[in-house]
Amino acid sequence: MRTSCGLSLTVLQLAVGLLTLLSVGVQGIIPPQIVLQKRITSQADAVGLEQIQAQEQQVGNGTFYNGAMHPGADPFTLWDERSGSYYAYSTSGAEGSGYLFAIYKSPDLSTWTKMDGGAMKQCSGRGTPRESGQACWAQDWHWAPEVYHNNQTGWYFFFFAGRLQKDLTKHYFRYSKFEEGSKIGVAVSREPHGPFEEIQHRPIQYFPFDPDYYDVNLIMDEEQLLPPKTQQEGRQAPKGTFIPMIDANVFFDENGKIYLYGSRNAYRNWVWDDQLNKYIEESNVIGVQLTTDWWEDPNAKTMPEIISSEKDKTAPDAPDLPRNITSYNGTGEIGSPRRKDGFYTVISYHADPQSWENAHVDDYQKSNGTNKDRRWSEGSTLISRKLRASNSSNTTYLITYSANNFQSPDYGVGFAYSRDSPLGPFRKSAKNPILSSKPNSDPPIYSVGHGSIIATPSPNTLWLGAQDVTHETPSGSELFYVHHGRNSTMSDRFLYTTRMKIDESSTAEQGLDSTMSMSLTSQDQPLPLEVQPITFGQLSCAFSETRTSLLISVTSHRNGTFDIREGTNRVVVVDADGRPLLGEPQPVNGKHGLFMLSYIKLKPGSDSVRYDRLNRAGEWKTVVTAEVPNTCASSTGTNAMQTQSGTSTRSREGQQWLVSAAEAAEAARAATGRA
């Protein structure tokens, strides 16, 4: 079993490619079986094996830039050590109407590849149930997925939000006309790319109830847009409301306790603002402690639940409903939710007001009565650190959150801190927002936020667990905030990657306002640590009278594979005179990151292959080149076995590609445009 124990090993990584030629198939050549196997766990394992290397040269350092190329809203990013890749899960972008939530994969937080389908099969299409359909309890608003990996059991837990079917709403929110009745669901998989299937076909049985809230929606008109004009009038409304929840985030504390966070929908949360002298509908970040048995279940059959002390916690304070409750607006049929559970408000405007969160408090007037006056606090991520506070080793809890409407240029990210508890109280940083739009950059960046914190793998450890960043920044690694943004105020949301820092030298005496910072840019920036050196993990070749086929993979230092069809990187073959030789890479079916590239030779002699990356100015910059082995230039095509590999301090235990003759032939036909 692997753990994040920090073992440091130096190993020889040997990539052996075998290409045996037959006199049939594409241009008379079909390799019956090509095997690339990376399974060297110690230097002794390599004894007696011949290491055959092509001439490879590192030409430059790779860069990336935020170019708004991959659609994705509300992304959550996970590091997967087994594949040497990052996975990003987003609200939008699933392929086709039959799936929910997009999944992207990348070795460098930049060259993202969208995985086929999506995270889960959709419950129904055009009213017809689908086989293995998930989240059938939700009619829509499938939002904000997050994924957590248990290193001990091997399960991946997928948390997501959905708005209840109309016939279920009264059982969770008392009123059938409760408009924004969102709940949290959980699905599981053995693989980070899914498919994910629900533990149970229902949301988490959590019924947070606010007994002190004056439910002014009940005395508003049918349009439910304009609240009472005075606080005194609002206090004529019945008290008490159930709380809807979106944007789930799970925090695993070092003491073994687990907490669930989410955004209390703005709906049914009208708060009187003394300074503005009016009601504002607000969303807050709330939290509650969960049990741990679901996380420890080796079969992943247990649904998460809140701890027993929070069940029905607010029931004693809940007032009775008026006998004529059905005469009020916004009720409909009356249901009986099973409990009235406790909750903790973690982030709210009124507990710690900051002016940058007020972008939409006059929207009703500005929109001529079509939008509500609102504030948002959503998309939270909680981590902890042992900051160097004097005479104290207490943990400091840090939480990021997004404020304002996601469609607005004013959408941004702030953070708050607590030295008391993961449930607060929290104090917002005076430096907020730490991430905001850059309308004057080239290109501009708008509506940035709702992301997650990710650490690059440490060069000093063999294994980085998916949640290791929760409690510390691994030695020698760097932090990123992967979030959504837009390059115009009218475009969809795309994946953006922003460097961030946590100043662990902060002390209580100095103040913690500068503990967290982010550096958003649209310009070129260095690739994340442990991506470079980039190498050709596989380079095998076969030659016919007029055509050469290369079996190619490009890998990061952690053996993550690049999708060389993605628009910001490419592989180019050039002849001895430096002239590009035309050829389009074709993926080998079922072998992520493995491509067949076929091209026509213009003259005898050695060719070379290079890996390029696109910079912000639109220029291709070469990162690494390799000489195509001379055997590929043989006109007889009888000696076409050649491989390239490099030495590395990392092994990829058990990773292998097996390419059949049919798969190689199919890829070669596609690469040459032949049917």
N, C-alpha and C positions, 0 to 999 in steps of 0.2 A: 504494500500500500504506500502511495506517495503522500508526503506531507510537505508543508512549507518549512522544513527544519533547517534550510540553509546549507545543505551539503554542497561542497564545492568539488567538482571533478574536472579533470582534464582528459579528454577522450579523443580518439581519432575517428572522424566521421567519414565513412567510405561509401560513395555512391557508385554502384557497379551497374552499368547498362549493357545488356546483351542483345544484339541485333543480328540474327542469323538470316541470310538471304536465300530465297528460293527463286527459281526461274519462272514464277507465275505471279499474276496480280498486277498491281499498278506499275506500268512501265516495265513489267516483267519481274518486279521485286515485291515480295511480301515477307515481312519478318514473322515467323510463326509464333514467337513469344518474346516479348521484351520485358525484362524484369529490372526494376529499380528498387533496391532494398536498402533501407537505412536501419540497421540493427546492430551497431557496434557499441557495446557498453563499456569496453575497456580497451586499452592499447593492445593487450595480449590477444584479444579476439581477432586482431588484424594480422597476426603473425602468419606468414605463409601465403598471404594474398598479395597479388600484384596490384599496386596502385597505379593506374594509367591516367595521366593528367594531360589535358590540353593546355596550351599556353594561354594563361588568363592574366589580365592586367586590370587593376583598379585604376580608373581614369579620373574620377571625381567623386565628390560627395553628393548624394541624392538630396533633393529638397522637395517640399510640397507646398501647396497654397490652398486656401479656402476658395473654391471656385463655384460653389453652388451647383454641383453636378449630380448629386444623388438625393432624390426626394426622401424625406424622412422627418416626421414630426415627433416630438417628445421622445427622443432616443435614449435608450439605456445601453451602456457598453460593458461587455464582459471579456476578460482575458481568458483564453483557453490554452493552457500549457501544452496539451497533447498535440494540438495542431499548429502551435506557434502562431496563433492568430487571435485577433480581436473579433468579437461578434457584436453587432449593433441591432437592437430591436426597436421598431418604431411603429407609431400609430398608423401611419399611411405607408403606401408603397407595395402592399402585397400583390402578387401577380394574379390577375384574373379575379372574377367575382366569387370564386369558390373558397377563398382563403381570407383569414384575418391576420393582420400585423405582418409587416415586412421583416425579413432577417437579412442582414448584410454581413459579409466576412471580409477581413482585411489583415494583411501582415504589418501594416504601418499606419493605421488610423486615417488613411487618405485614399488609397486605391481600393475602394469598396467594390465588392461583387455581390449583387443581389442573388440570394439563394432562390431556387425554384419554389413556386407556390408561396407559402407563408408559414407562420408559426402554428396556426391551427386551421382545421377545416371549418368553414362557415356552417352554421346550423342549417340554413335553408337558402334556396335560390328560387325566386319567383314563387314563393309559397310552397315549394316542394322540399320536404326534408332530405338532407344528404346523409349518406352513410358515414358514420363516424363524425357527424357534425357536432361542434362544441358550442358552449355558451348559449344554449337554446333559451335560457332564462332571460337573456338580454335582447331587447328589440333593436338597439342601435347604440351609438356612442361608445364603441369599443375603443378605448383610449389607453395611452400611456403604459405600455408593458414594461416590466422589470423582471430580470432572471437572476436566480441565486443558485450556486452550485455547492452541494454538500460533498466534500472530498472523501468523507468516510463511507457514505452509502452510494455515491456515484450519481444521485438524482439531481436533475435541474428543475427548479421550481419557477413557474411562470405566473406572475401576478399581473392582473389586468382589470380594467374597469368596464362596466357596461350598464346601460340604462334598462331597468326592468321592463319586462312585458307588462302591458296595461293590466292584465288580469292578476298579476302578482303584486302590483304596487301597493294596494291597500293592506297587504299582509306584512309589509315592511315599513310603510310610512303612514298608515292609518287611513289616508284619504286616497281614493282611486284617481282623483284629479291632481295628485301631487306630481308636478310636471317633470322635475329633474331627479327622478328616483334612481340614482346611480348606486351600484354596489361593487364589491371587489370579488373577483373569481380567481381560482388557482388551478393551474394545469401542470403536468409533469412530463418529463422525457428523460431518456438515458443519454441523449445527445444534445449538444448546444444548438444544433440546427433543427431540432424537433424530429417528427411532428409532436406537438404537445397535446396531451389529452387530460381533461379535467379529472381531478381526484374524485369529486362528486359533481353531478350535474346541477349545481346550485351555487349561489355565492356564499361567502363566509357568513355564518350566522352571527352577525354583529349588529346590534340595534341601538346605536348611540342616540341618546335623548337629552334635549336641553329643556329642563323644566322652567327656566327663568325667562325664556324668550316669549315676547308678545308676538303672536303670529298674525302680523298685520295683513298678510295676504288674505286672510279670511274676511277682512272688512274693506278690501280693495274691490274695484270694479272687475268685470269679466276679463278685460285685457291684461290685468295684473302688471301694469307698467308704472303706475303712479301711486306712490304710498301716501299715507295720511300727511297732511301739511304740518301738523304739530305733534310733539311727543305726547302731549296730553291726550290727543285724539287716538294716537297709536296704542296707548295703554288701555284703551277700551276693548282691545282685541283679546280673545282667549289666550291663555298662556300655555306654552309647551309645544315642542315640535321634534319630530324625528329628523336625524341629520343624514343627508346623502353624502357619498364619499367617492372621490376619484383620485387618480395620481398616487397609487400605492407605492410606498417605499418601506423596506424592511431593514432594521438595524439589529445586528448581532453584537451584544455587549460582551466585554471580556469576562464578565462574571457568569456568562451562560444564559442570561436573560435575552429575550427576543421582543422587539417592539415593532408595531405596525403604525405607519404614518400615512396620512392622506390629506387631500384638500376637501374641506367642507364646502360643497357647492355654494356659490353665492345665493342660489335660490332659497327662499325662506330664511334669509338671514339679514333682514333689514335692521341696520344699527343707526341710532340717532347720533348725529354729529353736532356737538355743541357749537363748534366754530363755524360750520357752514349753515347751521340752523335748519337742517333737513335730514331726512333718512337717506342712507346710502346702503345699497345691497352689497354685502361683502362675502368673499370666501376667505377662510382661515386654514392654516395647517393644524391638524389635530393628530393626537397619538394615543395609543393604548398598548398595554403589555399583552403579549400572546403566550400561550402555552408552548412547550418545547417538544411535545411528543410527536407532532407532525413532522418536525425536522429530523428527528431521530428514527423514525419508522423506516426500517430497511426496505420495505415494500412500497413506500410512498402511497399508502392507502388511507392515511389519516388526514382529515381536513383541519387546517389551522383554526383555532378558537381563541377567544380572549380568556384571560385568567378568571377564575371563579369570583374573585373579590370585585371584579368590575361588572359582573352580570347583575342586572336589575339594580345597579347602584343608585340610579337617580329616581327609581320608582317611588320611594317614600316622599319625595318632594314634588311629584307630578300632581298638578291640580286636576280635578274632575272636569270633564268636558261639559259645556252647557247642554241642557236637554234639547235645545233647538239647534244643535250644531249643523244639521243638514240644511238649515236656512241660510247659512253663511256661504259666501262664494269660495270656490277652490276646494270643495270637499268631495262631492260625488258620493259613492258608496263608502261606508265606514267599516274598516277592518279592525282587527285586534292583534297587533304585533305581539309576539310572545314575551318580550322583555323590554325594559327601559334601561339601557346599559350606560356605564360611565364613559367619559372621554376627557382628554386634557387638551386645552387650546395651547398650541406651541408657538405659532406665529399669527399675530393679528395686528391690524393697523392701530387699534385703540390702545392696546397694551404698550405700544412703542411706536408712535406715529412718525413717519418720514414723508416729506413732501413729494419725493419722486414717485410715490405710489398713488398720486392723485390725478393721473392722466385722464380718468373717465368719470370724475365726480359730477360733471356737468353735461353728460352725454344726452340726457333727456331733452334738454333745451337745444343742444347743437344738432340733434337728429330730428328736430321737430316732432318729438314724442314717439319715435319708433324704437329707441334704445333706453335702457334704464341707466340711472346714475349708479355706478358700480366701482368697487375695488376688488383686486384679485391678489391672493397669496396662494401659490400652487407649485407643483413640480419640485418637491423638496428632495434633498439627499442629506442624510445624516452620517457623520463620521466622528471619530474621537481621536484625540492626541494627548500624549503626556507632555504638555508644555512646561517650559522651565520656570515656572512660577516659584518665587523665592519661598523657602521653608515649606514647600508643599510638593507632593507627588500626585496630587489629585488629577483625575482625568478631566479634560475640557471637552465638551461636546460642541461640535460645529455643524451648523445646518445651513445649506443653501436653499434658496427659494426664488421663484420668479414672480414678478408683480406686473400689473397692468394686463391689458388684453393681448393675447398672442398675435392678433392681426395688426396690432398697433406698432409704429416705429418706437414707441416708448416702452415696449416690453423689454425687461432686463432682469438681472440677477443680483440679489443681495445675499448677505449671510448674517447669521446671529450666533451667539455663543452662550453656553451655560456651564458653570463650574459646579452645579448642584446635581443635576439629574438629566438623563436623556429625554425626560418629559418636561424639563424646564424648572424654573422660569428662564427664558432666553432674552438676551439683550442684543438688539440689532447693532451692527457696526455703523459708526458715523461715516465710514468711507463708502457706504452704499450709494448707488449700485456699483458693484465691482465688475460687472459686465453689462455693456449697453451698446446701442447702435452706433455705427460709424458712418453717418450719411455723407461725409466729405471724403471718405477714402475712395480709392480707385481699384476695383469697383466698390460702390457703397455696400454696407451691410446693415440690415434692419432686423428688428423683431427677434433679438437673440435671447435664448433662454431655454428652460426646461430640458436640462441635460443631466449627466451623471459624471462622477469623478472616477478616473481610471489611472492606474499606475503602470508604467512600463516594467517589464520583468527586470530583475536585478542581475547584473553580471556576476554577482557573488554567490548566487544560489541556483540550484538546478531546477527548482520547482517554485512557482508563484501561484498560490491559491487565488481563486476568483474573488474572495472577500478579504484578502490580506491587506488591501489598501484601507480597509475600514478603520484599523487601529494604528497603523504606522505607514510611513513612506518607506518602502524597501530600500536598503542600502544601495546607493549607486543608481537608483532609478529616478524618473521624473514624473510629474503629475500632469494630467490633461483633463479638461472638461469638454466632453463631447455633447453638443447641443444642437438645436435647430436655429436657423436664421434664413434670411431672404436677401437677394441682391436687388430687389425692388419692392416697393410697398404693395405691389399687386400680385407678386409671384407666389407660388407655393413655398412651403418650408423645405429646406434642404439640410443635410448633415454638415456641421462645421466642427472643427477641432481646434481648441484653444489651450495654449499652455497656461498652467496655473502654478502657484506656489503656496505653501503653508510655512509660515515662519515659526518654527518650533522653539525659537529662542524668546518668543513673546512671554511676558510676565504680567501678572495681575497689576503690579505697581505701574508698569509702563502703559497698561491698557492693551486690550486685545483687538482693537479696531482694525489693525493692519495685519492680523494673523493670516488672512487669506487674500490673495490677489490673482487677477487673471489678465492675460495679454492677448486680446483679440487683434488679428491682423488679416488682411487680404493679400499680403505680399508673400514672397518666398521665405520659407523658414526651414531650418534643419529638420531632417526626419527624426522621429522619436528614437531614444536610445535603444540599443539592442536590435535595431533593424539592419544596421550596416555592420560588417561588409555584406553587400548583396552579391550573390554568386549564381552561377549556372548550376543548379542542383542536378540537372540531367542534361547531357548533350550527346546524343547518339546520332549517327548519320548513315545514310544509305545512298549510293550513287547509281544512276542508270546512264544510258548513252547521252541523254540531254537533260536530266532532271536530278536534283538532289532533294532528299527529304531529311529534315532534322527533327528529332524528338527532343523537345526543349522544356525545361522548367526553370524558373527564376525564383530563388529562395532568399529569405532574409537570414540574418545571423541566427535566429531562433527557429529556422527551418519552416517558417510560414511561406506559402507559395503565393506569387503574384499572378493576378489575372492580366496578362499582357494584351488583352483586348480592351481593357479599361482606358479611357481617353487620355490619361495623363502619364501613361508609360507604354513602352513598346519594345519589341525586339526587331532589329534590322540586320539583314545579311548584306555585306559589301564584298566586292571582289578585290583582287590585289591592287587595283588602281583606285580603290575607294569609291567605286560606283555602286549605288544601292541596287540590289537584285530583288525584283518584285516578288512578293509572296505574302499571303494572309494566314496568320496562325489559326488553326482549327483545334478546338478542344477534343481530347480523347475522352470518349463517353465514360462517365463515372469516375474519372481520375482528375479531381479538382487541381488545377494548376499545371496540368500536363498538356502540352500542345504539340501538334504536328505542323511544321512549316515546310512547304515544298516550293521550290523555285527553279528557274531555268538558268543554268550556267552560261555565261557569255564567252568565257575563254578558259583554257586550262590554267591550273595554278591554285594556290591556296586562297580560300575565302576566309572571312572573319565574321563573327556574329557579335553584336553589341546590344547592350541594354541601355535605353535612353529614358529620361524623364523630362516632362514638359514643365517649363517654368512659367511664371506669371506673365512674362513678356511674349509668350508664345514660341519660345525657342526650345529646341530639343537639346538636352545636355547628356552626354554619354557618361554613365556611371561605371560600367565594367565591359570589357571586351574579351573575347576568347577566339583563338585561332581554330577554324574548322580543321580537324585532323586531315593530314595529307591523304590518308586512305580514302577519304570521301572523294578525292579527285581522281581515283583510279577509274580508268575507262572500262575496265573489265567488270568492276563491281563485285569482285570475288573476295575482297578483304575489307568488309565494311563494319567491323566491330571496332568501336572506339568510344571511350567514355571520358568524362571530365568530373573531377570532384576536388574538393579542397579539404584542408584540415580545419577542425573547429574545436572549440572547448565544450561543445554540446552534442549530445546524442539524441536521436529521436527513436526511442525504444518501440519496436513493433510496427513502425510505419513502413508501408510498402505499396508499390504500384505493380500490378500485374496487367499487362496489355496483351490481349490475344491478337492473333494474326488478323482476324476479321475487324477488330477495333482499329488496329493500325492502318489497315487498308482503307477502311471507311474514312478515317481522318485524312489520309493522304489523298483520297479522291476529292474530299471537300476542299482541301488546300489547293488542289490543282484545278478546281472547277469542273471536274468530270462527274458525270452522273453514274 
